[in-house]
Amino acid sequence: MMQRLIHILWPPFLVAGVADILFTTLFDPLEILYRGEPLIEHRIAAYTIGFFVFWLLGIASSMLTCYFQRGADEINRCPLPPRNRPAGCPKREDEDACC
């Protein structure tokens, strides 16, 4: 579990750092206007918000990658052992049905 969490969080952290550097090199955060007013008043706040937005986008991408890497047997496996399955479950008597 911890390794999967590292796989999800670490690469987006690195990419967010690079994306933030590139974005703030190309655009001055104080020149980004909303209705004629600067969207954010302080550059350091804009850099921080930008970093976290890029990081969240990267995390979403990594989470989807981990989700789609799972096999059908892992997705469709019954989490309950046969004796704990509800009465009437077609897989209750079959030990190998879904575990």
Secondary structure, DSSP 8 states (H G I E B T S, - for coil): -HHHHHHHHHHHHHHHHHHHHHHHHHS-GGG-EETTEES-S-HHHHHHHHHHHHHHHHHHHHHHHHHHTS-HHHHH--SS-GGGS-TT-TTSS-TTS--
